[in-house]
Amino acid sequence: MSSTDFHTALKLLPRSGRLVGLDLGTKTIGVAVSDQLRMTATPLQTIRRTKFNADATALETILGNNPAVAIVLGLPLNMDGTEGPRAQSTRAFARNLSGRISLPIVFWDERLSTSAVTRTLIEADLSRARRAQVVDKLAASFILQGALDFLRNQPAPKPG
């Protein structure tokens, strides 16, 4: 999937309303939320992954407490833009999740999001233990903020 596809999918979302960002890892799911005006992404929490049903139930609870119009799911592409096993696993998770929730799920290129967040945390002199506690939800926030920034910089639709 090219970056144009990400951008096209994001443009199809409602023009307003909260978005939830997810950073799907093998052991955790980082969760972030936007404000209603979609100006900022805020790290919310990290879900410790177990089985899909438990993970989905945790996400349903979060969505119940943070009503949203869509989910932005980080898609871990290879550096050359191709999709590897992690991207396929993320797509499978999205397909399974879409069977349980009715919100649209759009993908956002998450290349280097976790490493960018980790660098920032190291520069802030956080201990390794503290970084481990917050990196996933901060990566979700980083992913979601990228999508929010993209949406905010789109031209307003022309009156029909």
Secondary structure as the mmCIF struct_conf table of DSSP 4:
data_model
#
loop_
_struct_conf.conf_type_id
_struct_conf.id
_struct_conf.beg_label_comp_id
_struct_conf.beg_label_asym_id
_struct_conf.beg_label_seq_id
_struct_conf.end_label_comp_id
_struct_conf.end_label_asym_id
_struct_conf.end_label_seq_id
HELX_RH_AL_P HELX_RH_AL_P1 SER A 3 LYS A 11
TURN_TY1_P TURN_TY1_P1 LEU A 12 LEU A 12
BEND BEND1 LEU A 13 LEU A 13
BEND BEND2 ARG A 15 GLY A 17
STRN STRN1 LEU A 19 LEU A 24
BEND BEND3 THR A 26 LYS A 27
STRN STRN2 THR A 28 SER A 34
TURN_TY1_P TURN_TY1_P2 GLN A 36 LEU A 37
BEND BEND4 ARG A 38 ARG A 38
STRN STRN3 ALA A 41 ARG A 48
HELX_LH_PP_P HELX_LH_PP_P1 ARG A 49 ARG A 49
HELX_RH_AL_P HELX_RH_AL_P2 PHE A 52 ASN A 65
BEND BEND5 ASN A 66 ASN A 66
BEND BEND6 VAL A 69 VAL A 69
STRN STRN4 ALA A 70 LEU A 75
TURN_TY1_P TURN_TY1_P3 MET A 79 ASP A 80
BEND BEND7 GLY A 81 GLY A 81
HELX_RH_AL_P HELX_RH_AL_P3 PRO A 85 SER A 98
TURN_TY1_P TURN_TY1_P4 GLY A 99 ARG A 100
BEND BEND8 LEU A 103 LEU A 103
STRN STRN5 ILE A 105 ASP A 109
TURN_TY1_P TURN_TY1_P5 ARG A 111 LEU A 112
HELX_RH_AL_P HELX_RH_AL_P4 SER A 113 GLU A 123
TURN_TY1_P TURN_TY1_P6 ALA A 124 ASP A 125
HELX_RH_AL_P HELX_RH_AL_P5 ARG A 128 ARG A 152
TURN_TY1_P TURN_TY1_P7 ASN A 153 ASN A 153
BEND BEND9 GLN A 154 GLN A 154
HELX_LH_PP_P HELX_LH_PP_P2 PRO A 155 PRO A 159
#
